[in-house]
Amino acid sequence: FVAEVSCGQCQFHLTGQEGCDLAIKFEGKAYFVDGAHIDDFGDAHDKNSGFCEVIRIAEVTGKLENNRFKVSAMTLIEKE
């Protein structure tokens, strides 16, 4: 499925973890991600593409488990 992916704290306003962590919006709600790291897709603080600065779109495979999203695959969809 296609989903919004970004920093849980900076963009999705999640609490409960310190620092910056990757999160996904799934069925209208944001969840922290297991199986992928916020810096796996480049510098999280890059002003044009970093997850702490922008919300990006990705093709995601995984499942919701214990209020966290377990990612088995994630491919960013680049803007045209």
CORMO-V939531 format. One record per residue. N is the residue number from 0. PHI is phi as a letter, one per 20 degrees, with the letter a starting at -180 (* if undefined). OMEGA is omega in radians with two decimals (none if undefined). D_LAST is the distance of its C-alpha to the last C-alpha in Angstrom with 1 decimal. Layout:
# CORMO-V939531
n:N phi:PHI omega:OMEGA d_last:D_LAST
n:N phi:PHI omega:OMEGA d_last:D_LAST
This chain:
# CORMO-V939531
n:0 phi:* omega:3.13 d_last:19.2
n:1 phi:d omega:-3.07 d_last:16.0
n:2 phi:b omega:2.99 d_last:16.9
n:3 phi:e omega:-3.14 d_last:16.3
n:4 phi:c omega:-3.13 d_last:17.4
n:5 phi:a omega:3.06 d_last:18.7
n:6 phi:f omega:-3.13 d_last:22.0
n:7 phi:f omega:-3.10 d_last:24.7
n:8 phi:e omega:-3.03 d_last:26.8
n:9 phi:f omega:-3.03 d_last:24.5
n:10 phi:d omega:-3.09 d_last:22.0
n:11 phi:d omega:3.04 d_last:23.8
n:12 phi:l omega:3.05 d_last:27.3
n:13 phi:f omega:3.07 d_last:29.0
n:14 phi:c omega:3.07 d_last:32.4
n:15 phi:o omega:3.07 d_last:34.8
n:16 phi:c omega:3.11 d_last:33.3
n:17 phi:e omega:3.07 d_last:33.6
n:18 phi:n omega:-3.12 d_last:30.7
n:19 phi:d omega:-3.09 d_last:27.1
n:20 phi:c omega:3.13 d_last:26.2
n:21 phi:f omega:3.10 d_last:23.2
n:22 phi:b omega:-3.12 d_last:23.1
n:23 phi:c omega:2.99 d_last:21.4
n:24 phi:e omega:-3.11 d_last:21.7
n:25 phi:c omega:-3.12 d_last:23.5
n:26 phi:l omega:3.03 d_last:25.0
n:27 phi:n omega:-3.12 d_last:24.6
n:28 phi:c omega:3.14 d_last:26.2
n:29 phi:e omega:3.12 d_last:25.2
n:30 phi:c omega:2.98 d_last:26.9
n:31 phi:f omega:-3.05 d_last:27.2
n:32 phi:d omega:2.92 d_last:26.0
n:33 phi:d omega:3.11 d_last:28.3
n:34 phi:o omega:3.06 d_last:27.1
n:35 phi:b omega:-3.11 d_last:24.2
n:36 phi:d omega:-3.09 d_last:24.6
n:37 phi:g omega:3.14 d_last:22.5
n:38 phi:e omega:3.11 d_last:22.4
n:39 phi:f omega:-3.04 d_last:21.4
n:40 phi:d omega:-3.13 d_last:17.8
n:41 phi:o omega:-3.11 d_last:18.6
n:42 phi:f omega:-3.10 d_last:20.4
n:43 phi:f omega:-3.11 d_last:20.6
n:44 phi:d omega:3.05 d_last:21.4
n:45 phi:f omega:-3.01 d_last:18.6
n:46 phi:f omega:-3.11 d_last:17.9
n:47 phi:e omega:-3.02 d_last:14.1
n:48 phi:c omega:-3.09 d_last:13.5
n:49 phi:f omega:-3.10 d_last:17.0
n:50 phi:f omega:3.10 d_last:18.0
n:51 phi:f omega:-3.08 d_last:20.8
n:52 phi:d omega:-3.06 d_last:18.6
n:53 phi:c omega:3.00 d_last:15.6
n:54 phi:e omega:-3.12 d_last:15.2
n:55 phi:d omega:-3.13 d_last:12.6
n:56 phi:d omega:-3.13 d_last:12.0
n:57 phi:b omega:2.95 d_last:13.7
n:58 phi:e omega:-2.99 d_last:15.5
n:59 phi:c omega:2.99 d_last:19.1
n:60 phi:c omega:3.13 d_last:22.6
n:61 phi:r omega:-3.12 d_last:25.7
n:62 phi:b omega:3.07 d_last:28.2
n:63 phi:e omega:-3.11 d_last:29.7
n:64 phi:b omega:3.14 d_last:33.0
n:65 phi:l omega:3.09 d_last:35.4
n:66 phi:m omega:3.04 d_last:32.9
n:67 phi:c omega:3.13 d_last:30.4
n:68 phi:e omega:-3.14 d_last:27.4
n:69 phi:e omega:-3.09 d_last:28.2
n:70 phi:e omega:3.01 d_last:25.0
n:71 phi:d omega:3.06 d_last:25.6
n:72 phi:b omega:3.09 d_last:22.0
n:73 phi:b omega:3.12 d_last:18.7
n:74 phi:c omega:3.12 d_last:15.3
n:75 phi:f omega:3.05 d_last:12.4
n:76 phi:d omega:-3.08 d_last:9.2
n:77 phi:f omega:3.09 d_last:6.4
n:78 phi:f omega:3.11 d_last:3.8
n:79 phi:f omega:none d_last:0.0
